[in-house]
Amino acid sequence: MTAAATRPLNRLVHAGWGQLARVYDFAPVQRVMYRPPQDEIIARLAVHGARRVADVGCGTGILATRIRNDLRVDEVYGFDAAAGMLRKARARTDRVLWRQRPAEDLGLPDGALDAVVSTHAFPFFNHEPAVAEFRRVLRPGGLLAMVVFNPDGPLTTPMQPALVRGAAYWPTPEEMRTLLEGNGFEVIEQRRVRRPLFGAALVRDVVTVARRR
Ligand SMILES: C[S@@+](CC[C@H](N)C(=O)[O-])C[C@H]1O[C@@H](n2cnc3c(N)ncnc32)[C@H](O)[C@@H]1O
């Protein structure tokens, strides 16, 4: 892996995710927690018509594999920093280009992609370097679609003390909008992820969709 400008504790974080990879695909958790945001991303990609797509922080590769198989796009990359996650992803399919690299340094040429997507991984990235890297690898007009938990609640906001920020920070929808608009993107949509009733009561996450200027 490259020495990119990751968060100070990122090595620890993705080592942890690498271990969790063993249980990550537990079907009920996947169905309730991760499937709805993936559905949102697939829908946005279908409308945009992207042919070259990267899923950054792809985990065990479920979304990247769906993009490859359901949308039949030309080229799909799955990037993750965790070797354990990518082991699972590689076992899933060889039709995705799996890469063990950090979000902050994807190693692709400028303008190589039509879309960058990411679900529940962005908080672990170093926000400004990662957004700059997404902008660099996207062509003008390219799509950025990301899902993160909304931390804007009475219980969740105090859970982000300075100490934790070395590992992760969950931006509020307003912070995400400001970050993207200030770094070469136009935000075109931002709203809560649609979830069935039970899931909606448990999980509050937000999809932000932006266009590279
Ligand atoms: C909660 S998992 C989400 C996985 C997948 N996107 C999903 O929705 O199931 C977060 C992922 O982000 C990855 N990650 C953390 N920091 C990263 C970084 N700097 N660059 C790339 N991936 C990173 C972790 O290894 C982990 O696989």
The ligand as an SDF file (V2000), in Angstrom:
LIG
                    3D

 27 29  0  0  0  0  0  0  0  0999 V2000
  -18.3420   -0.4690    7.2120 C   0  0  0  0  0  0  0  0  0  0  0  0
  -17.2450   -1.1130    5.9830 S   0  0  0  0  0  0  0  0  0  0  0  0
  -18.2790   -0.8010    4.5530 C   0  0  0  0  0  0  0  0  0  0  0  0
  -18.0550   -1.8110    3.4600 C   0  0  0  0  0  0  0  0  0  0  0  0
  -19.0110   -1.7320    2.2720 C   0  0  0  0  0  0  0  0  0  0  0  0
  -18.9050   -0.4690    1.5960 N   0  0  0  0  0  0  0  0  0  0  0  0
  -20.4320   -1.9900    2.6840 C   0  0  0  0  0  0  0  0  0  0  0  0
  -21.2880   -1.0970    2.5340 O   0  0  0  0  0  0  0  0  0  0  0  0
  -20.7180   -3.1090    3.1400 O   0  0  0  0  0  0  0  0  0  0  0  0
  -15.9850    0.1370    5.8320 C   0  0  0  0  0  0  0  0  0  0  0  0
  -14.8540   -0.2600    4.8800 C   0  0  0  0  0  0  0  0  0  0  0  0
  -13.9920    0.8710    4.6750 O   0  0  0  0  0  0  0  0  0  0  0  0
  -12.6720    0.3710    4.5470 C   0  0  0  0  0  0  0  0  0  0  0  0
  -11.7010    1.4520    4.7650 N   0  0  0  0  0  0  0  0  0  0  0  0
  -11.4050    2.1110    5.9130 C   0  0  0  0  0  0  0  0  0  0  0  0
  -10.4880    3.0650    5.6940 N   0  0  0  0  0  0  0  0  0  0  0  0
  -10.1940    3.0190    4.3610 C   0  0  0  0  0  0  0  0  0  0  0  0
   -9.3520    3.7780    3.5070 C   0  0  0  0  0  0  0  0  0  0  0  0
   -8.6040    4.7860    3.9660 N   0  0  0  0  0  0  0  0  0  0  0  0
   -9.3320    3.4780    2.1860 N   0  0  0  0  0  0  0  0  0  0  0  0
  -10.0860    2.4650    1.6870 C   0  0  0  0  0  0  0  0  0  0  0  0
  -10.9000    1.7080    2.4510 N   0  0  0  0  0  0  0  0  0  0  0  0
  -10.9670    1.9830    3.7660 C   0  0  0  0  0  0  0  0  0  0  0  0
  -12.6020   -0.7180    5.6020 C   0  0  0  0  0  0  0  0  0  0  0  0
  -11.5160   -1.5930    5.3960 O   0  0  0  0  0  0  0  0  0  0  0  0
  -13.9660   -1.3710    5.4300 C   0  0  0  0  0  0  0  0  0  0  0  0
  -13.9230   -2.4270    4.5060 O   0  0  0  0  0  0  0  0  0  0  0  0
  1  2  1  0
  2  3  1  0
  2 10  1  0
  3  4  1  0
  4  5  1  0
  5  6  1  0
  5  7  1  0
  7  8  2  0
  7  9  1  0
 10 11  1  0
 11 12  1  0
 11 26  1  0
 12 13  1  0
 13 14  1  0
 13 24  1  0
 14 15  1  0
 14 23  1  0
 15 16  2  0
 16 17  1  0
 17 18  1  0
 17 23  2  0
 18 19  1  0
 18 20  2  0
 20 21  1  0
 21 22  2  0
 22 23  1  0
 24 25  1  0
 24 26  1  0
 26 27  1  0
M  CHG  2   2   1   9  -1
M  END
$$$$
